[in-house]
């Protein structure tokens, strides 16, 4: 009986299964979130008996929290598995592709990197335009500052990038430092280019084995997303987001414009073909999982599988996908630009015209490329953009605090934009290789 159910699940449509997981997670998440309503009704009726109130709260809230937290384990296991396998996958695939593959056909990397950088810059321009069309102010009083350090200037960002490249490879693998992982994988791959055929076969077998593990984890995505949706809605509902609705709408609207207008226009310019079939495929099969994992790094295995499904060149996507999780950050550029200009609008003593704000595009694009591939990675680059307008770190970090409050939506959409475009630009480059 169990084996039959497992086979039916394995043979089923993954997208439909994910949508079912989303729907079930939303229903249970809202149910657990609003289970405290009977307790609130007792308060409204003027019931003052402490024992009765405590019993009502305990019976209702404890059950709801227990259900939500139990289901959340599925999401934590799924994201944990992806994050655990992703560094190994990146190192093995990049090193193997250099050791085993012939690079006479891998001419697309320059085009991929160009698309990544241009896309990120154009996303920053969209953020500036949106901020001037829909100016926003933030109430910064009372916002809890994030107790984290942020880069203080461009030199710090570049220095951090260089040190990440030469980090101990074991440390890079264990900490998820993808710049370091790619650096050592490329260096090791070049060093092993002329090894024996037997050694090359070992690397290829290891690569195939890791890929099989990844495929197994991806098949469990419906359960993981079910858990992630449940706990996300259980913890926030809609009330926590209501105060920042305009900011959320501008952020999400700008990211949607980037995904469905700017990026397709770039694809059309390069390929001279209708870009939307490919765009919608990337959204459906990459953006959906990225939205809920909220991690470009964790979504690397998903994108690898999609590239293989699309028939792209492995010697290209095995390098471009993990690289994209680090430098293709259009969604992050939107977040950095809009939050920085919202901070500017919140301080009466600072006035910025559109020409000055365009300088922010370069800072946002640079900062976005330095954003980590994990949940909330772009928010710590907001102070870098704020510094352009002379905004102190104390105020800037309060803006970061606002970012964490709306992160349940902002970071999810941002990651979906970033991750789906990794595949989109790789597919464009792969298709145009002669």
CORGISUL-V261159 format. One record per run of one state. SS is the DSSP state (H for helix, E for strand, - for the rest). FROM is the first residue (numbers start at 1). TO is the last residue. If there is no record, write none. Layout:
# CORGISUL-V261159
[[SS FROM TO] [SS FROM TO]]
This chain:
# CORGISUL-V261159
[[- 1 1] [H 2 11] [- 12 13] [H 14 44] [- 45 49] [H 50 100] [- 101 102] [H 103 105] [- 106 108] [H 109 133] [- 134 153] [H 154 165] [- 166 168] [H 169 175] [- 176 177] [H 178 191] [- 192 196] [H 197 219] [- 220 220] [H 221 236] [- 237 238] [H 239 242] [- 243 244] [H 245 271] [- 272 275] [H 276 293] [- 294 299] [H 300 309] [- 310 313] [H 314 327] [- 328 329] [H 330 345] [- 346 353] [H 354 369] [- 370 378] [H 379 387] [- 388 392] [H 393 405] [- 406 406] [H 407 432] [- 433 434]]
